[in-house]
Amino acid sequence: MSVEDRGFLFADAVYEAAPAYRGRCFLIERHLARLARGLRTLRIEADATPLGDVGDELMARNDLLDAEFSVFYMQVTRGTAPRTHAFPKAPVPPTVYAFAKELVRTTPERWERGFAAITVPDQRWARADIKTTGLLPNVLAQQAAVEAEVEDAIFIREGMVQEGTHNNVFAVIGGEVTTAPATNHILHGVTRAFALELCEELGIPARERAFTVDELRGGRGDLLHRDDDRGTPHGRTGWPDRRERPPGRDHPGAVGSLPAGRRPRLNTEVRPDDGSDV
Ligand SMILES: Cc1ncc(COP(=O)(O)O)c(C=O)c1O
């Protein structure tokens, strides 16, 4: 990759990461559609469609067809040109980068113990709905979480819960599974949309609405994230802020604590291996 690549110089790039189970990328069409939307919005001329086949090939070439859980990562930059902020005058080919690798799946025992998060002010730009590689605020927030010895950080904007550093946030508030609305301030997560669909399918009351940190603390939170085990969303009662020690470390989270039969299974066990969406 050139040192003049605009992804390197400006984070002038979009990316996707699709989970895969036994070498089959999960909801890949949705990831590719979001990538295509990002490319269009940023006016990067590249076709996302062929990346579906690239994912399959990478799974095979990396011996991941039998791997329980892996990830297919893809990134497209505006390409390489002498450094200047505006787009290159003459068209340059986009740079496409992709890899696949095995991930270790979190054990059910670990899920049962729950996870903790701090809250951080959301100082990101107002287009968090575009999945760009410009992730410095997310990097700093996750590092703050590491230093606070918790698992994640939740972005708060004007008192309202937005999302985690690499996941959308759900909380059960007043008996309703609640998640922030899909505005320009959050990524419109594939997992988020799928979880809402599952709630509907299972008759679990669910709502997209703005909610406050206090509501989150009073409710039971869940972070939903593609890199995690989609079967058992996690979280805990009472979300700490920066100064608090995480209380209640031992809660499996709102959705995770539903009776087993009522718990959305966010993985291939829900969408059976019928070739449709997996
Ligand atoms: C900021 C942010 N929010 C939410 C998500 C979850 O998105 P998805 O469910 O589409 O993987 C991610 C995934 O990387 C993310 O980076």
The ligand as a MOL file (V3000), in Angstrom:
LIG
                    3D

  0  0  0     0  0            999 V3000
M  V30 BEGIN CTAB
M  V30 COUNTS 16 16 0 0 0
M  V30 BEGIN ATOM
M  V30 1 C -19.6800 2.2320 16.2150 0
M  V30 2 C -20.3310 0.9200 15.8980 0
M  V30 3 N -21.6130 0.7340 16.2220 0
M  V30 4 C -22.2460 -0.4350 15.9790 0
M  V30 5 C -21.5660 -1.4960 15.4030 0
M  V30 6 C -22.2830 -2.8010 15.1680 0
M  V30 7 O -22.5690 -2.8910 13.8040 0
M  V30 8 P -22.9380 -4.2760 13.1260 0
M  V30 9 O -23.9790 -4.9030 13.9600 0
M  V30 10 O -23.4450 -3.8770 11.7820 0
M  V30 11 O -21.6870 -5.0580 13.0490 0
M  V30 12 C -20.2320 -1.3520 15.0300 0
M  V30 13 C -19.5220 -2.4560 14.3890 0
M  V30 14 O -18.3440 -2.4080 14.1280 0
M  V30 15 C -19.5980 -0.1120 15.2830 0
M  V30 16 O -18.3020 0.0750 14.9620 0
M  V30 END ATOM
M  V30 BEGIN BOND
M  V30 1 1 1 2
M  V30 2 1 2 3
M  V30 3 2 2 15
M  V30 4 2 3 4
M  V30 5 1 4 5
M  V30 6 1 5 6
M  V30 7 2 5 12
M  V30 8 1 6 7
M  V30 9 1 7 8
M  V30 10 2 8 9
M  V30 11 1 8 10
M  V30 12 1 8 11
M  V30 13 1 12 13
M  V30 14 1 12 15
M  V30 15 2 13 14
M  V30 16 1 15 16
M  V30 END BOND
M  V30 END CTAB
M  END
